[in-house]
Amino acid sequence: MTPGELFASLPERFRAERAGDLRATYAFDLSGADGGSWTVRVGDGALTVEDGLAPDADVTVSASAEDWISIVEGRMDPQLAYLTKRLRVAGNLQLALRLREVVL
């Protein structure tokens, strides 16, 4: 799976019943091969994905594309990735954790 394929699949994987009143904007900046930038917006019971980084993001996630896919596929522990700075999260960490709850 590539990051582009992953982000394209998020709207169909979104679980509105788990989102509740969540309203947040997430920016993803992935480097390296297959890297790119995407913005994920959650609100009003929907999730949308846009190309590029939103300047108004509540959370910005940075990693290599390879590491991000490893985290998503469960081959890399996200906490270890964060502690070793292979995964960087700027902004509201609680909101970052909520995204995982609503798309898995």
C-alpha positions in Angstrom: 0.0 0.0 0.0 1.2 3.5 -0.8 0.4 6.6 1.2 -1.8 7.9 -1.7 -3.8 4.6 -1.6 -4.1 4.9 2.1 -5.4 8.4 2.1 -7.8 7.6 -0.8 -9.3 4.8 1.3 -9.9 6.9 4.5 -13.4 8.2 3.6 -14.7 4.7 3.1 -13.0 3.5 6.3 -14.4 6.3 8.4 -16.6 5.3 11.2 -18.9 8.3 11.9 -20.5 6.6 14.9 -17.1 6.6 16.6 -16.3 10.2 15.7 -19.1 11.8 17.8 -18.6 15.5 17.8 -14.9 15.4 16.6 -14.0 18.4 14.5 -10.4 18.5 13.5 -8.0 19.1 10.6 -4.9 16.9 10.2 -2.0 17.6 7.9 0.3 14.8 6.9 3.8 15.5 5.5 5.4 12.3 4.3 8.9 12.3 2.9 10.8 10.0 0.6 9.7 7.7 -2.1 5.9 7.7 -2.4 5.8 10.7 -0.1 3.6 13.7 -0.4 1.3 15.9 1.6 -2.4 15.4 2.5 -5.0 17.1 4.7 -7.7 15.1 6.4 -10.7 17.0 7.7 -13.2 15.4 10.2 -16.4 17.1 11.1 -20.2 16.9 10.8 -20.1 13.1 10.6 -17.8 13.1 7.6 -14.2 12.7 6.6 -12.6 14.3 3.6 -9.1 14.1 2.1 -7.4 16.9 0.2 -4.0 17.1 -1.5 -1.5 19.5 0.2 -1.0 20.8 3.7 -3.7 22.9 5.3 -2.3 26.0 7.0 -5.1 25.7 9.7 -4.3 22.1 10.7 -4.9 21.2 14.4 -2.4 18.4 14.1 0.6 18.0 11.7 2.1 14.6 11.3 5.5 14.1 9.7 7.3 10.9 8.9 8.9 9.1 6.0 6.3 7.5 3.7 7.9 4.1 4.4 7.7 4.5 8.2 4.1 5.8 8.0 2.9 2.8 6.1 4.7 0.5 8.5 2.9 2.2 11.4 -0.5 2.0 9.7 0.0 -1.7 8.8 1.1 -2.5 12.3 4.7 -3.4 11.5 6.0 -0.4 13.5 4.9 0.6 17.0 3.7 4.2 16.8 4.8 5.1 20.3 8.3 3.8 19.6 8.3 5.7 16.3 7.3 8.9 18.2 9.9 8.4 20.9 12.7 7.8 18.4 11.5 10.8 16.3 10.7 8.7 13.3 7.2 10.0 13.7 6.7 13.7 14.6 3.4 15.1 15.8 2.9 18.9 16.1 -0.2 20.3 17.7 -2.9 18.6 19.7 -1.7 15.0 20.5 -5.1 14.0 21.8 -6.7 14.9 18.5 -4.0 12.9 16.7 -4.9 9.8 18.8 -8.6 10.3 18.0 -8.1 9.9 14.3 -6.9 6.4 14.7 -10.1 5.5 16.5 -12.4 6.7 13.7 -10.7 5.2 10.7 -9.8 1.7 11.8 
